[in-house]
Amino acid sequence: MSLKRFATDGRLVVPCALAIITLIYLVDALQLGPPMRNGNMTPSFFPIVISVVTLAALAVAIAQAYRSLCRPSESEEAEPQGVSSKAIVVALITAAYLFAFDLIGYVISTLAYVFLMTLVFGGRQGLIAKLVGTVIITALGFALFELVFNVRLPTLWSQ
Amino acid sequence: MDVLGSMLHGFAMLAQPEVLLYMVGGFLIGTFFGAVPGLTSLLAIALLLPLTYSLDVTVALVACASIFMAGMCSGSITATTINIPGAPSSMMTAIEGYPMQQRGEGAKALGHAALGSMIGGSIGALLLMVVAPVAAEFALLIRTPGKFALIAFALIVIIISQRGSITKGMIATLFGVMIATIGIDVMQPVARFTFGSATLVQGIDIMPLVIGAFAISELLVQADSRGKHTVDLDQVKATKVRRRDFIPPLSEVREIGLFRYLKSAAIGYAVGTLPGAGGSMAAFVSYAEAMRSSKHPERYGKGNPEGIAAAECANNSMCGGAFVPMLTFGIPGDPTTAIVLGVLVINGLQPGPEFIANQLDLVAPMFAALFVSALILIPLTLYLLGPYFLKIVSIRRDFLYSSIAVVALVGSYVATYSTFQMGLSLVFGVLAYFMRKQKYPTVCLLLGFVLGPSLEEYCRRAMSISDGNPAIFFTSPDSLFFLVLTAVFFYFMVIRKPKDRGLGTPPAG
C-alpha cells in the first residue's frame, strides 16, 4: 500500500478532514471559557463534550479505515474511492453560479448555469435541444419564484 | 369532541380549491420523484421547504403529507417493472414484483402494491388522528430531565439503527449537533462559533442544511453515478400496460387476507414511531414477518403478491406513525418529518405537547391529506396515470437535474434574499457528498442538527434545577424510564442483533 494511496483514499481522508474540522471547533469551544461555573454549565460545556466524543468516534473510524486499507484483499477489491471529475465540475459550476447570481442577476446566470449543467449531465449531443430546454427551464424557474411565489429575484439592473 | 371537530375541519379544509390543488399537485410531484430511480420524495419535500416561506402553513403541510404518501407508494413502479426501486422503501417490493413482471403480471403486481399502500396508508393516517392527541396528553407529563432523556433516547436509537455503520452514524449525528451550536447560545446571550462572521451570529437555518444535504449532494452523487440507475429504454418501451390489468383479483386479495393487511399496517405504524427507522425498515420488518408467518414461505422471492402487500402496506402506514413523535414531542423520527418540522419552525410554530392541544386545527388538514392521499389518490392515480408511469423513467437526466439544481439553489435564496444561504447550501452539499461517498448517513446529520439544540437546552436546564447534580437524570421517574428504554433498545439492537433471515440488511431511509 503506497503512501499516495493512503493520502488520496476517501475512507481515510474524509474522517481525517472531519477530525480537523472538529479540532478547530474544540479549540474555539475552549476559548469560550470554562465548561462549568458555580456548579452550572456554561455555553462551552456542551460543545466541548460533543467535540471530544466526536473526536473519539473519528479516531475509531480512522483506525477502521486504516485497517481496511492495510488488508490487501479488501483494498484491491473495493470500489474506487476518489471523487469523479464530473462531481467537481458540478460543484465548481454551482459556486460560479452563486457568484454570478449575485452579480448579474437571475436570468443570465441561470441560462448559463442550466446550459452548463445539461452539458455535464447529458454530454454534447443535441445542442439545439439543450438550448431550448435551457430557456424553458430558466423561464419556468422565473415563473415559479417570481410569479407564483412572489419572490423578487435579482436582475442585472437591480444591482 | 374537540378533537373530532378539528379532524372534520381538517377534511373540510381539503375541499378548498387552493388546498386541494396543493394536495393533488404534491401527490403528483411525490409520485414523480418516487418513481424516478435516484430521486426520492424526501428530495421533493426538501425542494418544497424554501417555498414554504411564501406559502400558508396549512397548504405547505398538506403538500408535504401528500408528497410523503405518494413517494412511499410510487417507488414500487420501477421496482416492479424494471427491478430498480424508485425509493429505498421499495426494495422488498422489487423482490416479489419483478418476478411477477417477468411472467407478464407486472400490472397486477402494481395493483397489489397500490392496494397495500392504500390500506396501510389509510390505517396509518387514522391511527395518527387517534393516537397523536392521546400521545400529546402523555407528553405533557414529561418534565425537563425526562425531555433530555427522551431526546437522548431518540438520538441514540437513530445512531444504532444505522446497522453496520454505527460509528459513522454517530459521527454524522454529532456533526449535526455541532452545526446546530453555531450562533447565539440556547440559554445565554453569547455568540458561539461565528469565527468573526456577523451573519453566523443568528445561527444556521435548517433550510440550507436540508437543501445542501439532500438536493445539492444528490446532484453531485448523480454526476458521480458512473452509470448507476441506468434504465433500459427498450425494456420500458416493450412494457405495455392496460388499466384493467391493475385491478388485483379478489381471490388473491382474499388469500392475502384482511389480517395480513392489518398486521402489516400495525407493524409499519409502530416502526414509524421509532426514531431513525423509516419506510425501508418498516417494509423489511413487515416482509420478514409475512414470510415467517406465511402458509407458503416457499413462494417468497418468486413473485408472491403477499410479500408486495406486506411491504407496501407497512411502508405507507409508517407515514402516519412517523408524525406522532414529531408532533407530540417535537422529535422527528425520520428526515421527512424533520423537514416538516422545519416547515413549522419557519412559520414560528414549535411542535410539542401543547402544540397538539392548541394548534390541532392547523395540522388536522395534514392528517386528512395523508388519509385522502392514501385512500383516494393512490388508486386513482394508478388507474388514470398507471399506463404512463413507466415513461417517467425515460425523462432526460440533463433537464431533470438542471431543473432540480435551479429550484434548490434559487429556493435557498428565498429565505433571506441573500446569496449567503445559497453558499451555505453548497458548502453543506459538498460536505454531505463526501460523507455519503463514505457511507456516513446524512439523515443522522439532519436529525442531529434538529434535535441538538433541545438536547443541550434540556440538559442545562435540568442541571440548573439540580444545582449541577447529574443524579437528577436517575431520580426523575420519566428520565429514568427513557434511560432504561435506551438501554433496552441498545441491548436488542446492538448487543443482541436481530436476525435478518437471509434478507440482507435494510437500507437506510
Interface residues (C-beta under 8 A of the other chain):
Chain A: G10 R11 V14 P15 A17 L18 T22 Y25 D28 A29 L32 M36 G39 N40 M41 T42 P43 S44 F45 F46 P47 I50 S51 V53 T54 A57 L58 V60 A61 Q64 Q81 V83 S84 K86 A87 V89 V90 A91 T94 A95 Y97 L98 F101 D102 Y106 T110 Y113 V114 M117 T118 L119 V120 F121 G122 K130 G133 T134 I137 T138 L140 G141 L144 F145 F149 N150 V151 R152 L153
Chain B: L51 S54 L55 T167 K168 M170 I171 L174 F175 V177 M178 T181 D185 M187 Q188 V190 R192 F193 F195 I216 L219 L220 V221 Q222 A223 D224 R226 R396 R397 D398 F399 L400 Y401 S402 S403 A405 V406 V407 L409 V410 G411 Y413 V414 Y417 T419 M422 G423 L426 G429 V430 Y433 F434 M435 K437 Q438 Y440 E456 C459 R460 M463 S464 D467 G468
